[in-house]
């Protein structure tokens, strides 16, 4: 529990790339998703939307995951955000019936499955500022789809940068781990390293756990003193 609380505090991006994530049990993964959803729903009420960025939104809680984890408050939050956007823009031809708003929410969730709750908040805020163009007194499903598509296009370069940084971090971690799997650092010196071939340190049933790699690093530091 202490570890998943640390993961939740440090953020989803760190959680996804941290080597100990593979050691989480199914129950711990479910708990982590529940905590992430609860935090995102709370942040929707407390965060200053003008300070949200595409990167922080990407690191939020996926809408579909939130709907599975806690459907009622998540759906209420989506409907509430959409309704406030409609009222703020105040177009002549717009969504007025509850069933039309609910249908629009369902369609947007279906068409943009990678969006987070935070993405919805920022995208609708940008719509209110007409960042994606004027509406010409018409704001219905087609206009929402158009604006969400424009927002998704803005996200892509940011996501590519994040993925590239994650790849570089993973390569650096792998290089650091392999550095500790040298012949002189095995067998009688380190029985942990002796049971795994260096090429398999991160694959298969014999891969080293985070705890074992941490132990190896501590032993190496002791030897270097």
Buried (B, 14 or more C-beta within 10 A) or exposed (E): EEBBEEBBEEEBBBBEBBBBBEEBEEEBEEBBBBBBBBBBBEBBEEBEBEEBEBEBBBBBBBBBBBBEBBEEBBBEBBBEBBBEBBEEBEBEEBBEEEEBBBEBBEBBBEEBEEBBBBBBBBBBBBBBEEEBEEBEEEBBBEBBBBBBEBBBEBBEEBBEEBEEEEEEEEEEBEEEBEEBBEEEBBEEBBEBBEEBEBEEBBEEEEBBEBEBBEBBBEBBEEEEE
